[in-house]
Amino acid sequence: MSTTNESGRLPWYYSIPVFGWIARDLVHGSRDNILYFLVICLTALVLAVKTWGLVALGLTALATVPLMFVILIALTLGK
């Protein structure tokens, strides 16, 4: 599978320092990398709650609201 687009360049998000490395690893690495990424996200959330309290948990929940709307709409449409 090629990561280049029509113009022969890599996608723009591959050039973001930490996110690009993770994105390349998720696309071209093994299936275990997704689990490692989820463990890293959960660990970051636990450390944020430990540092800032329930405010970090509330902001995380607030950030997932658009994703939940998309999931609910997709379920409603039957996709």
C-alpha positions in Angstrom: 0.0 0.0 0.0 1.4 3.4 -1.0 1.2 6.4 1.4 1.6 8.9 -1.4 -1.3 10.8 -2.9 -1.9 11.8 -6.5 0.9 14.3 -6.6 3.5 11.8 -5.2 3.7 13.5 -1.8 3.0 12.1 1.7 -0.2 13.3 3.4 0.2 16.5 5.4 -0.5 14.9 8.8 2.6 12.7 8.4 4.8 15.8 9.0 3.3 16.6 12.4 6.1 15.6 14.8 4.4 13.0 17.2 1.1 12.5 15.5 2.7 11.8 12.1 4.9 9.0 13.5 1.9 7.4 15.2 -0.2 7.7 12.0 2.5 6.1 9.9 2.9 3.3 12.5 -0.9 2.7 12.6 -1.1 2.5 8.8 2.0 0.4 8.1 2.7 -1.3 11.3 1.3 -4.4 12.9 -2.2 -4.7 14.3 -0.8 -4.5 17.9 0.1 -0.8 17.4 -3.6 0.2 17.7 -3.8 -1.5 21.1 -0.6 0.3 22.2 -2.0 3.6 21.0 -5.2 3.0 23.0 -3.2 2.1 26.1 -1.1 5.3 25.7 -4.3 7.4 25.4 -5.8 5.8 28.5 -2.6 6.4 30.4 -2.5 10.0 29.4 -6.1 10.4 30.5 -5.4 8.8 33.9 -2.4 11.0 34.4 -4.4 14.1 33.4 -7.1 13.2 35.9 -4.5 12.6 38.6 -3.0 16.0 37.9 -6.0 18.2 37.3 -8.8 16.2 38.8 -12.3 15.8 37.3 -11.9 18.8 35.1 -9.7 16.8 32.8 -12.2 14.0 32.7 -15.0 16.4 31.9 -13.1 18.1 29.1 -12.3 14.7 27.6 -16.0 13.8 27.7 -16.8 17.2 26.1 -14.3 16.6 23.3 -16.0 13.3 22.5 -19.5 14.8 22.0 -19.1 15.4 18.2 -17.9 11.9 17.8 -20.9 10.5 19.6 -23.2 12.6 17.5 -21.7 11.2 14.3 -22.0 7.6 15.7 -25.7 8.2 16.7 -26.5 9.7 13.3 -24.8 6.8 11.5 -26.7 4.3 13.6 -30.0 6.1 12.9 -29.3 6.0 9.1 -28.5 2.3 9.3 -24.9 2.5 8.3 
